[in-house]
Amino acid sequence: MHARPGFPRRPIALLALGCAPLFAVAACSAPPLPDVPEQPAAPPPPDRPPTPASIDHHNPGGDADDPVKAALQRLLTEPFSSKRRDRFRTLAVPLADWKNWRRTRIPSQPLRATFRYGDDHLALIALRYTPIEGPDDPEHCLADFVKYATPIADSYGIRLGKSELVSTQQDFRGETRPILVRLQEGGIDSVFKADDYMGFIAAYQSWPGTCLVQSFAVVATDHPDLARKVRDRWVAEAIPKLTWERRVKQAPEPKAAR
């Protein structure tokens, strides 16, 4: 039972304590009551979905009762499309609910492309395409990315949690190529806000002497199970679909978007 706004809680607590002995006496002197089977709790009312007109790239959850949950549901159920490109128009980037993703930038970071979902960054995708010395297989490309990203994560106050390596593959112009995926849980803590995330880092077998890495994160603070389903859907459906445009016949110059 909640106190009405403005009504002090302490008198209510004292009143309850003062009445406790009276309830005890009544319970001892009255005949026992027959057992009454407990009734199952009523299910919570369903979340009100957003009106279609309220959904846009600023707030893909629209005017729903829980806009974050509604936005994550869209990432889980809306179809994928590869209509988004990097600024050099060399990579086709698969996105669910693609119309509500927008380009963004991470200052001072040499990334090929970055996309955010909603103004509050409910999800984020970053693509890094770089040369590498030595082996260019997914294992070495993933290790190279982790080496690059770790000090950045530390500077932003990112805490890393549970991780797991998963191997998958994609068909690239009739050739089966390996992909190594690091599933990652974590969060960001700051003086203003703390959020949990589900994500992954996917390292591809790309052009000789280069690395292509896709990183993905989705907010999981209030809906961790839903965020995990979104992340797992991306691993199964989106990772294999990230590919170079057909007109790209050889390794493009590793430039970062500006």
C-alpha positions as CSV (number, residue, x, y, z in Angstrom):
1,M,0.0,0.0,0.0
2,H,1.5,3.3,-1.0
3,A,1.0,6.6,0.8
4,R,-0.8,9.3,-1.1
5,P,1.5,12.2,-2.3
6,G,2.2,14.5,0.6
7,F,0.9,12.1,3.3
8,P,3.7,11.2,5.8
9,R,4.8,7.6,5.8
10,R,6.0,7.5,9.4
11,P,2.5,7.7,11.0
12,I,1.3,4.9,8.8
13,A,4.2,2.7,10.0
14,L,3.5,3.6,13.7
15,L,-0.2,2.9,13.2
16,A,0.6,-0.6,11.8
17,L,2.9,-1.4,14.7
18,G,0.4,-0.2,17.3
19,C,-2.4,-2.4,15.8
20,A,-0.2,-5.5,15.6
21,P,-1.0,-6.7,19.2
22,L,-4.7,-6.3,18.7
23,F,-4.6,-8.5,15.5
24,A,-2.6,-11.1,17.4
25,V,-5.2,-11.3,20.2
26,A,-8.0,-11.6,17.7
27,A,-6.3,-14.3,15.9
28,C,-5.7,-16.4,19.1
29,S,-9.3,-16.1,20.4
30,A,-11.2,-16.6,17.2
31,P,-12.0,-20.0,15.8
32,P,-9.6,-21.1,13.0
33,L,-10.7,-20.1,9.5
34,P,-10.9,-22.7,6.8
35,D,-8.0,-22.7,4.4
36,V,-8.7,-20.6,1.3
37,P,-6.7,-21.5,-1.8
38,E,-4.6,-18.7,-3.0
39,Q,-5.8,-17.1,-6.2
40,P,-3.2,-16.7,-8.9
41,A,-2.0,-13.1,-9.3
42,A,-3.6,-11.3,-12.2
43,P,-1.2,-10.8,-15.1
44,P,0.1,-7.3,-15.5
45,P,-1.7,-5.2,-18.2
46,P,0.0,-5.4,-21.6
47,D,2.2,-2.5,-22.6
48,R,0.5,0.0,-24.8
49,P,2.3,-0.1,-28.2
50,P,3.3,3.1,-29.9
51,T,1.0,4.8,-32.4
52,P,2.6,4.4,-35.9
53,A,2.8,8.2,-36.4
54,S,4.9,8.6,-33.2
55,I,7.7,6.3,-34.4
56,D,10.7,8.0,-36.0
57,H,14.5,7.9,-36.0
58,H,14.6,10.2,-33.0
59,N,12.6,7.9,-30.8
60,P,11.8,4.5,-32.5
61,G,9.8,3.5,-29.5
62,G,7.3,6.3,-30.1
63,D,4.7,7.1,-27.5
64,A,4.5,3.6,-26.1
65,D,4.1,3.0,-22.4
66,D,7.7,1.7,-22.4
67,P,9.4,3.3,-25.4
68,V,12.7,1.5,-24.8
69,K,11.0,-1.9,-24.8
70,A,8.9,-1.0,-27.9
71,A,12.1,0.0,-29.7
72,L,13.9,-3.3,-28.8
73,Q,10.8,-5.2,-30.0
74,R,11.1,-3.5,-33.3
75,L,14.8,-4.6,-33.6
76,L,13.7,-8.1,-32.8
77,T,10.8,-8.3,-35.3
78,E,11.2,-5.8,-38.1
79,P,12.8,-7.2,-41.3
80,F,16.4,-6.7,-42.2
81,S,17.5,-4.5,-45.1
82,S,20.9,-3.7,-46.6
83,K,20.0,-0.3,-48.0
84,R,22.4,1.5,-45.7
85,R,25.9,2.1,-46.9
86,D,29.2,3.4,-45.6
87,R,30.1,6.9,-46.8
88,F,32.3,5.5,-49.5
89,R,29.4,3.3,-50.8
90,T,31.5,0.2,-50.6
91,L,29.8,-1.8,-47.7
92,A,26.2,-2.9,-47.6
93,V,25.2,-2.8,-43.9
94,P,22.2,-5.0,-42.8
95,L,19.9,-3.3,-40.3
96,A,16.5,-4.3,-38.8
97,D,14.0,-1.3,-38.9
98,W,16.6,0.3,-41.2
99,K,14.7,3.6,-41.7
100,N,15.2,4.5,-38.1
101,W,19.0,4.2,-38.0
102,R,21.1,7.3,-38.6
103,R,24.8,7.8,-39.2
104,T,26.8,9.1,-36.3
105,R,30.4,9.6,-35.4
106,I,32.6,8.6,-32.5
107,P,35.0,11.6,-32.2
108,S,38.7,10.9,-33.0
109,Q,38.0,7.2,-33.9
110,P,39.0,6.0,-37.4
111,L,35.9,4.1,-38.2
112,R,34.5,3.2,-41.7
113,A,30.9,3.8,-40.6
114,T,28.9,4.2,-37.4
115,F,25.1,4.0,-37.0
116,R,22.9,4.7,-34.0
117,Y,19.3,3.7,-33.3
118,G,17.4,6.5,-31.7
119,D,18.8,9.8,-30.2
120,D,19.4,7.9,-26.9
121,H,21.7,5.4,-28.7
122,L,19.5,2.4,-27.9
123,A,21.7,0.5,-30.2
124,L,25.0,1.3,-32.0
125,I,26.9,-0.3,-34.8
126,A,30.5,0.6,-35.8
127,L,32.5,-0.8,-38.7
128,R,36.3,-0.7,-38.7
129,Y,38.3,-1.4,-41.9
130,T,42.1,-1.2,-41.5
131,P,45.3,-2.7,-42.8
132,I,47.1,-5.3,-40.7
133,E,50.7,-6.5,-40.7
134,G,51.1,-10.3,-40.5
135,P,48.2,-12.8,-40.6
136,D,44.8,-11.3,-41.6
137,D,42.6,-14.2,-40.4
138,P,39.6,-13.4,-38.1
139,E,41.5,-14.5,-35.0
140,H,44.3,-12.0,-35.6
141,C,41.8,-9.3,-36.7
142,L,39.8,-9.7,-33.6
143,A,42.9,-9.5,-31.4
144,D,44.0,-6.4,-33.2
145,F,40.6,-4.8,-32.6
146,V,40.6,-5.7,-28.9
147,K,44.1,-4.1,-28.6
148,Y,42.8,-1.0,-30.3
149,A,39.5,-0.8,-28.4
150,T,40.6,-1.6,-24.8
151,P,42.1,1.8,-23.9
152,I,39.2,3.5,-25.4
153,A,36.8,1.4,-23.3
154,D,38.8,2.3,-20.2
155,S,38.7,6.0,-21.0
156,Y,34.9,5.9,-21.3
157,G,34.4,4.0,-18.1
158,I,33.1,0.9,-19.8
159,R,33.0,-2.2,-17.7
160,L,33.3,-5.5,-19.5
161,G,31.4,-8.6,-18.2
162,K,30.9,-12.1,-19.5
163,S,32.2,-12.9,-23.0
164,E,32.2,-15.9,-25.3
165,L,33.7,-16.8,-28.7
166,V,31.5,-18.1,-31.4
167,S,32.5,-19.2,-34.9
168,T,30.3,-18.7,-37.9
169,Q,30.7,-18.1,-41.6
170,Q,29.4,-16.2,-44.7
171,D,29.1,-16.8,-48.4
172,F,31.1,-14.2,-50.2
173,R,30.7,-14.4,-54.0
174,G,30.5,-18.2,-53.9
175,E,33.3,-18.6,-51.4
176,T,32.7,-19.6,-47.8
177,R,34.6,-17.3,-45.4
178,P,35.0,-17.7,-41.6
179,I,33.9,-15.1,-39.1
180,L,34.9,-15.1,-35.5
181,V,32.4,-13.4,-33.0
182,R,33.1,-12.4,-29.5
183,L,29.8,-12.1,-27.6
184,Q,30.2,-9.4,-24.9
185,E,28.2,-8.1,-21.9
186,G,29.1,-4.9,-20.2
187,G,28.0,-1.5,-19.2
188,I,28.9,2.2,-18.8
189,D,29.0,3.9,-15.5
190,S,29.2,7.7,-15.1
191,V,28.2,10.4,-12.7
192,F,25.1,11.0,-14.7
193,K,23.9,7.5,-15.7
194,A,24.6,3.8,-15.6
195,D,23.5,1.5,-18.4
196,D,24.0,-2.2,-19.2
197,Y,24.6,-3.5,-22.7
198,M,24.6,-6.7,-24.8
199,G,26.9,-6.7,-27.8
200,F,29.4,-8.5,-30.0
201,I,32.6,-8.0,-32.0
202,A,32.6,-9.8,-35.4
203,A,35.9,-10.2,-37.2
204,Y,35.7,-11.1,-40.9
205,Q,38.0,-12.7,-43.4
206,S,38.3,-9.7,-45.8
207,W,40.7,-8.5,-48.5
208,P,44.3,-9.7,-48.1
209,G,46.3,-7.6,-45.7
210,T,43.2,-6.0,-44.2
211,C,40.7,-6.5,-41.3
212,L,37.0,-5.8,-41.4
213,V,35.3,-5.7,-37.9
214,Q,31.7,-5.0,-37.0
215,S,30.9,-4.1,-33.4
216,F,27.3,-3.9,-32.1
217,A,25.8,-2.9,-28.7
218,V,22.2,-2.7,-27.6
219,V,21.0,-1.3,-24.3
220,A,20.0,-4.0,-21.7
221,T,19.5,-2.0,-18.5
222,D,15.7,-2.6,-18.0
223,H,15.1,-5.5,-20.5
224,P,18.2,-7.8,-20.5
225,D,16.3,-10.8,-21.9
226,L,14.9,-8.8,-24.7
227,A,18.3,-7.2,-25.4
228,R,19.9,-10.7,-25.5
229,K,17.4,-11.9,-28.1
230,V,18.1,-8.8,-30.2
231,R,21.8,-9.4,-30.0
232,D,21.4,-13.1,-30.8
233,R,19.2,-12.2,-33.8
234,W,21.9,-9.9,-35.1
235,V,24.5,-12.7,-34.8
236,A,22.4,-15.1,-36.7
237,E,20.9,-12.9,-39.4
238,A,23.0,-9.7,-39.8
239,I,26.6,-10.7,-39.3
240,P,26.7,-13.0,-42.4
241,K,25.0,-10.3,-44.5
242,L,27.5,-7.5,-44.0
243,T,29.4,-7.6,-47.3
244,W,31.3,-5.5,-49.9
245,E,29.4,-4.1,-52.8
246,R,29.6,-6.2,-56.0
247,R,31.3,-3.3,-57.8
248,V,34.2,-3.5,-55.3
249,K,36.6,-5.9,-57.0
250,Q,39.7,-5.3,-55.0
251,A,40.7,-4.0,-51.5
252,P,39.4,-0.4,-51.1
253,E,41.7,2.1,-49.5
254,P,41.3,1.9,-45.8
255,K,39.8,5.3,-45.1
256,A,37.7,6.4,-42.1
257,A,34.5,8.3,-42.5
258,R,34.5,12.0,-41.5
